[in-house]
Amino acid sequence: MFESNSLTSRIAIGKGIGALIGLTAFIFIPQFLPDANATLKWGVFLWYIIFGAVIGVFGVMTKIPVLNVAMPWWFRGAYIGAFLNLTIALIAYDTLGLLMLSVFGAGGLMLSPFWVVLEGAIFGFVIDYLATRFGGEGAAIVK
């Protein structure tokens, strides 16, 4: 089930790293946003587990289907991570704005909630690197 090159391994690696990222956020969100309720903390924790799983699943794709162009792991992970966190930035714009204000202050450089898109690209890059390194990629992992 958990062979070195399998889709299950990729998903498990992605979910594990996502759980570590989510747990870190779960622990540190109250430090920066004392009014953070349990829904926000659990939502972020569970979001990054799903985030890792989605990046793990996309390891099957090594080409952009419409363009038939190679999609290396470093592009795939960063692109999917950025896209997933863009969704969060659009949905939770106000809450992320308060969090960024709390972390960086009123005159801070990074007040825009859209900085989480860059965060998603970085986390996606790391997750896809580790999932590809230890779980493989391409059609071979499905067989």
Contact map, one row per residue, 1 for C-alpha under 8 A:
11100101100000000000000000000000000000000000000000000000000000000000000000000000000000000000000000000000000000000000000000000000000000000000000
11110101100000000000000000000000000000000000000000000000000000000000000000000000000000000000000000000000000000000000000000000000000000000000000
11111100100000000000000000000000000000000000000000000000000000000000000000000000000000000000000000000000000000000000000000000000000000100000000
01111100100000000000000000000000000000000000000000000000000000000000000000000000000000000000000000000000000000000000000000000000000001110000000
00111110110000000000000000000000000000000000000000000000000000000000000000000000000000000000000000000000000000000000000000000000000001111001100
11111111110000000000000000000000000000000000000000000000000000000000000000000000000000000000000000000000000000000000000000000000000000111001111
00001111111000000000000000000000000000000000000000000001101100000000000000000000000000000000000000000000000000000000000000000000000000111000110
11000111111100000000000000000000000000000000000000000000000000000000000000000000000000000000000000000000000000000000000000000000000000000000000
11111111111110000000000000000000000000000000000000000000000000000000000000000000000000000000000000000000000000000000000000000000001001100000000
00001111111111000000000000000000000000000000000000001001101000000000000000000000000000000000000000000000000000000000000000000000001101110000000
00000011111111100000000000000000000000000000000000011111100000000000000000000000000000000000000000000000000000000000000000000000001000000000000
00000001111111110000000000000000000000000000000000001001000000000000000000000000000000000000000000000000000000000000000000000000000000000000000
00000000111111111000000000000000000000000000000000010001000000000000000000000000000000000000000000000000000000000000000000000010011000100000000
00000000011111111100000000000000000000000000000010111111000000000000000000000000000000000000000000000000000000000000000000000011001000000000000
00000000001111111110000000000000000000000000000111111001000000000000000000000000000000000000000000000000000000000000000000000000000000000000000
00000000000111111111000000000000000000000000000010010000000000000000000000000000000000000000000000000000000000000000000000000000000000000000000
00000000000011111111100000000000000000000000000010010000000000000000000000000000000000000000000000000000000000000000000000000010000000000000000
00000000000001111111110000000000000000000000000111111000000000000000000000000000000000000000000000000000000000000000000000000010000000000000000
00000000000000111111111000000000000000000000110110000000000000000000000000000000000000000000000000000000000000000000000000000000000000000000000
00000000000000011111111100000000000000000000000000000000000000000000000000000000000000000000000000000000000000000000000000000000000000000000000
00000000000000001111111110000000000000000000100100000000000000000000000000000000000000000000000000000000000000000000000000000000000000000000000
00000000000000000111111111000000000000000001111110000000000000000000000000000000000000000000000000000000000000000000000000000000000000000000000
00000000000000000011111111100000000000000000100000000000000000000000000000000000000000000000000000000000000000000000000000000000000000000000000
00000000000000000001111111110000000000000000000000000000000000000000000000000000000000000000000000000000000000000000000000000000000000000000000
00000000000000000000111111111000000000001001100000000000000000000000000000000000000000000000000000000000000000000000000000000000000000000000000
00000000000000000000011111111100000000001101100000000000000000000000000000000000000000000000000000000000000000000000000000000000000000000000000
00000000000000000000001111111110000000000000000000000000000000000000000000000000000000000000000000000000000000000000000000000000000000000000000
00000000000000000000000111111111000000000000000000000000000000000000000000000000000000000000000000000000000000000000000000000000000000000000000
00000000000000000000000011111111110100001000000000000000000000000000000000000000000000000000000000000000000000000000000000000000000000000000000
00000000000000000000000001111111111100000000000000000000000000000000000000000000000000000000000000000000000000000000000000000000000000000000000
00000000000000000000000000111111110000000000000000000000000000000000000000000000000000000000000000000000000000000000000000000000000000000000000
00000000000000000000000000011111110000000000000000000000000000000000000000000000000000000000000000100110000000000000000000000000000000000000000
00000000000000000000000000001111111100000000000000000000000000000000000000000000000000000000000001100110000000000000000000000000000000000000000
00000000000000000000000000001111111100000000000000000000000000000000000000000000000000000000000000000000000000000000000000000000000000000000000
00000000000000000000000000000100111110000000000000000000000000000000000000000000000000000000000000000000000000000000000000000000000000000000000
00000000000000000000000000001100111111011000000000000000000000000000000000000000000000000000000000000000000000000000000000000000000000000000000
00000000000000000000000000000000001111111000000000000000000000000000000000000000000000000000000000000000000000000000000000000000000000000000000
00000000000000000000000000000000000111111100000000000000000000000000000000000000000000000000000000000000000000000000000000000000000000000000000
00000000000000000000000000000000000011111110000000000000000000000000000000000000000000000000000000000000000000000000000000000000000000000000000
00000000000000000000000000000000000111111111000000000000000000000000000000000000000000000000000000000000000000000000000000000000000000000000000
00000000000000000000000011001000000111111111100000000000000000000000000000000000000000000000000000000000000000000000000000000000000000000000000
00000000000000000000000001000000000001111111110000000000000000000000000000000000000000000000000000000000000000000000000000000000000000000000000
00000000000000000000000000000000000000111111111000000000000000000000000000000000000000000000000000000000000000000000000000000000000000000000000
00000000000000000000010011000000000000011111111100000000000000000000000000000000000000000000000000000000000000000000000000000000000000000000000
00000000000000000010111011000000000000001111111110000000000000000000000000000000000000000000000000000000000000000000000000000000000000000000000
00000000000000000010010000000000000000000111111111000000000000000000000000000000000000000000000000000000000000000000000000000000000000000000000
00000000000000000000010000000000000000000011111111100000000000000000000000000000000000000000000000000000000000000000000000000000000000000000000
00000000000000100110110000000000000000000001111111110000000000000000000000000000000000000000000000000000000000000000000000000000000000000000000
00000000000001111110010000000000000000000000111111111000000000000000000000000000000000000000000000000000000000000000000000000000000000000000000
00000000000000100100000000000000000000000000011111111100000000000000000000000000000000000000000000000000000000000000000000000000000000000000000
00000000000001100100000000000000000000000000001111111110000000000000000000000000100100000000000000000000000000000000000000000000000000000000000
00000000001011111100000000000000000000000000000111111111000000000000000000000000000000000000000000000000000000000000000000010010000000000000000
00000000011101100100000000000000000000000000000011111111100000000000000000000000000000000000000000000000000000000000000000000000000000000000000
00000000001001000000000000000000000000000000000001111111110000000000000000000000000000000000000000000000000000000000000000000000000000000000000
00000000001001000000000000000000000000000000000000111111111000000000000000001001100000000000000000000000000000000000000000010011000000000000000
00000010011111100000000000000000000000000000000000011111111000000000000000000000000000000000000000000000000000000000000000000011001000000000000
00000010011000000000000000000000000000000000000000001111111100000000000000000000000000000000000000000000000000000000000000000000000000000000000
00000000000000000000000000000000000000000000000000000111111110000000000000010000000000000000000000000000000000000000000000000000000000000000000
00000010010000000000000000000000000000000000000000000011111111000000000010000000000000000000000000000000000000000000000000000001001100011100000
00000010000000000000000000000000000000000000000000000000111111000000000000000000000000000000000000000000000000000000000000000000000000001110110
00000000000000000000000000000000000000000000000000000000011111110000001000000000000000000000000000000000000000000000000000000000000000001110000
00000000000000000000000000000000000000000000000000000000001111110000011110000000000000000000000000000000000000000000000000000000000000001100000
00000000000000000000000000000000000000000000000000000000000011111001111100000000000000000000000000000000000000000000000000000000000000000000000
00000000000000000000000000000000000000000000000000000000000011111111111000000000000000000000000000000000000000000000000000000000000000000000000
00000000000000000000000000000000000000000000000000000000000000111111100000000000000000000000000000000000000000000000000000000000000000000000000
00000000000000000000000000000000000000000000000000000000000000011111000000000000000000000000000000000000000000000000000000000000000000000000000
00000000000000000000000000000000000000000000000000000000000000011111100000000000000000000000000000000000000000000000000000000000000000000000000
00000000000000000000000000000000000000000000000000000000000000111111110000000000000000000000000000000000000000000000000000000000000000000000000
00000000000000000000000000000000000000000000000000000000000000111011111000000000000000000000000000000000000000000000000000000000000000000000000
00000000000000000000000000000000000000000000000000000000000001110001111100000000000000000000000000000000000000000000000000000000000000000000000
00000000000000000000000000000000000000000000000000000000000011110000111110110000000000000000000000000000000000000000000000000000000000000000000
00000000000000000000000000000000000000000000000000000000000001100000011111110000000000000000000000000000000000000000000000000000000000000000000
00000000000000000000000000000000000000000000000000000000001001000000001111111000000000000000000000000000000000000000000000001001100100000000000
00000000000000000000000000000000000000000000000000000000000000000000000111111100000000000000000000000000000000000000000000001001100000000000000
00000000000000000000000000000000000000000000000000000000000000000000001111111110000000000000000000000000000000000000000000001000000000000000000
00000000000000000000000000000000000000000000000000000000010000000000001111111111000000000000000000000000000000000000000000001001000000000000000
00000000000000000000000000000000000000000000000000000010000000000000000011111111100000000000000000000000000000000000000010011111100000000000000
00000000000000000000000000000000000000000000000000000000000000000000000001111111110000000000000000000000000000000000000111111000000000000000000
00000000000000000000000000000000000000000000000000000000000000000000000000111111111000000000000000000000000000000000000010010000000000000000000
00000000000000000000000000000000000000000000000000000010000000000000000000011111111100000000000000000000000000000000000010010000000000000000000
00000000000000000000000000000000000000000000000000100010000000000000000000001111111110000000000000000000000000000000100111111000000000000000000
00000000000000000000000000000000000000000000000000000000000000000000000000000111111111000000000000000000000000000001111110010000000000000000000
00000000000000000000000000000000000000000000000000000000000000000000000000000011111111100000000000000000000000000000100100000000000000000000000
00000000000000000000000000000000000000000000000000100000000000000000000000000001111111110000000000000000000000000000100100000000000000000000000
00000000000000000000000000000000000000000000000000000000000000000000000000000000111111111000000000000000000000000001101100000000000000000000000
00000000000000000000000000000000000000000000000000000000000000000000000000000000011111111100000000000000000000000101100000000000000000000000000
00000000000000000000000000000000000000000000000000000000000000000000000000000000001111111110000000000000000000000000000000000000000000000000000
00000000000000000000000000000000000000000000000000000000000000000000000000000000000111111111100000000000000000000000000000000000000000000000000
00000000000000000000000000000000000000000000000000000000000000000000000000000000000011111111100100000000000000001101100000000000000000000000000
00000000000000000000000000000000000000000000000000000000000000000000000000000000000001111111100000000000000000000000000000000000000000000000000
00000000000000000000000000000000000000000000000000000000000000000000000000000000000000111111100000000000000000000000000000000000000000000000000
00000000000000000000000000000000000000000000000000000000000000000000000000000000000000011111111100000000000000000000000000000000000000000000000
00000000000000000000000000000000000000000000000000000000000000000000000000000000000000011111111110000000000000001000000000000000000000000000000
00000000000000000000000000000000000000000000000000000000000000000000000000000000000000000001111111000000000000000000000000000000000000000000000
00000000000000000000000000000000000000000000000000000000000000000000000000000000000000000001111111100000000000000000000000000000000000000000000
00000000000000000000000000000000000000000000000000000000000000000000000000000000000000001001111111110000000000001000000000000000000000000000000
00000000000000000000000000000000000000000000000000000000000000000000000000000000000000000000111111111000000000111000000000000000000000000000000
00000000000000000000000000000000100000000000000000000000000000000000000000000000000000000000011111111100000000000000000000000000000000000000000
00000000000000000000000000000001100000000000000000000000000000000000000000000000000000000000001111111110000000000000000000000000000000000000000
00000000000000000000000000000000000000000000000000000000000000000000000000000000000000000000000111111111100001111000000000000000000000000000000
00000000000000000000000000000000000000000000000000000000000000000000000000000000000000000000000011111111110100100000000000000000000000000000000
00000000000000000000000000000001100000000000000000000000000000000000000000000000000000000000000001111111100000000000000000000000000000000000000
00000000000000000000000000000001100000000000000000000000000000000000000000000000000000000000000000111111100000000000000000000000000000000000000
00000000000000000000000000000000000000000000000000000000000000000000000000000000000000000000000000011111111111100000000000000000000000000000000
00000000000000000000000000000000000000000000000000000000000000000000000000000000000000000000000000011111111100100000000000000000000000000000000
00000000000000000000000000000000000000000000000000000000000000000000000000000000000000000000000000001001111100100000000000000000000000000000000
00000000000000000000000000000000000000000000000000000000000000000000000000000000000000000000000000000001111110000000000000000000000000000000000
00000000000000000000000000000000000000000000000000000000000000000000000000000000000000000000000000001001111111100000000000000000000000000000000
00000000000000000000000000000000000000000000000000000000000000000000000000000000000000000000000000000001001111100000000000000000000000000000000
00000000000000000000000000000000000000000000000000000000000000000000000000000000000000000000000000010001000111110010000000000000000000000000000
00000000000000000000000000000000000000000000000000000000000000000000000000000000000000000000000010011001110111111000000000000000000000000000000
00000000000000000000000000000000000000000000000000000000000000000000000000000000000000000000000010010000000001111110000000000000000000000000000
00000000000000000000000000000000000000000000000000000000000000000000000000000000000000001000100110010000000000111111000000000000000000000000000
00000000000000000000000000000000000000000000000000000000000000000000000000000000000001001000000000000000000000011111110000000000000000000000000
00000000000000000000000000000000000000000000000000000000000000000000000000000000000000000000000000000000000001011111111000000000000000000000000
00000000000000000000000000000000000000000000000000000000000000000000000000000000010011001000000000000000000000001111111100000000000000000000000
00000000000000000000000000000000000000000000000000000000000000000000000000000000111111001000000000000000000000000111111110000000000000000000000
00000000000000000000000000000000000000000000000000000000000000000000000000000000010000000000000000000000000000000111111111000000000000000000000
00000000000000000000000000000000000000000000000000000000000000000000000000000000010010000000000000000000000000000011111111100000000000000000000
00000000000000000000000000000000000000000000000000000000000000000000000000000100111110000000000000000000000000000001111111110000000000000000000
00000000000000000000000000000000000000000000000000000000000000000000000000001111110000000000000000000000000000000000111111111000000000000000000
00000000000000000000000000000000000000000000000000000000000000000000000000000100100000000000000000000000000000000000011111111100000000000000000
00000000000000000000000000000000000000000000000000000000000000000000000000000100100000000000000000000000000000000000001111111110000000000000000
00000000000000000000000000000000000000000000000000010010000000000000000000001111110000000000000000000000000000000000000111111111000000000000000
00000000000000000000000000000000000000000000000000000000000000000000000011111100100000000000000000000000000000000000000011111111100000000000000
00000000000000000000000000000000000000000000000000000000000000000000000000001000000000000000000000000000000000000000000001111111110000000000000
00000000000011001100000000000000000000000000000000010011000000000000000000001000000000000000000000000000000000000000000000111111111000000000000
00000000000001000000000000000000000000000000000000000011001000000000000011011000000000000000000000000000000000000000000000011111111100000000000
00000000000000000000000000000000000000000000000000000000000000000000000011001000000000000000000000000000000000000000000000001111111110000000000
00000000000010000000000000000000000000000000000000000000000000000000000000000000000000000000000000000000000000000000000000000111111111100000000
00000000111011000000000000000000000000000000000000000001001000000000000000000000000000000000000000000000000000000000000000000011111111110000000
00000000010000000000000000000000000000000000000000000000001000000000000010000000000000000000000000000000000000000000000000000001111111111000000
00000000000000000000000000000000000000000000000000000000000000000000000000000000000000000000000000000000000000000000000000000000111111110000000
00011000110000000000000000000000000000000000000000000000000000000000000000000000000000000000000000000000000000000000000000000000011111110000000
00111110110010000000000000000000000000000000000000000000000000000000000000000000000000000000000000000000000000000000000000000000011111111000100
00011110010000000000000000000000000000000000000000000000001000000000000000000000000000000000000000000000000000000000000000000000001111111100100
00001110000000000000000000000000000000000000000000000000001111000000000000000000000000000000000000000000000000000000000000000000000100111111100
00000000000000000000000000000000000000000000000000000000001111000000000000000000000000000000000000000000000000000000000000000000000000011111110
00000000000000000000000000000000000000000000000000000000000110000000000000000000000000000000000000000000000000000000000000000000000000001111111
00001100000000000000000000000000000000000000000000000000000000000000000000000000000000000000000000000000000000000000000000000000000000001111111
00001110000000000000000000000000000000000000000000000000000100000000000000000000000000000000000000000000000000000000000000000000000000111111111
00000110000000000000000000000000000000000000000000000000000100000000000000000000000000000000000000000000000000000000000000000000000000000111111
00000100000000000000000000000000000000000000000000000000000000000000000000000000000000000000000000000000000000000000000000000000000000000011111
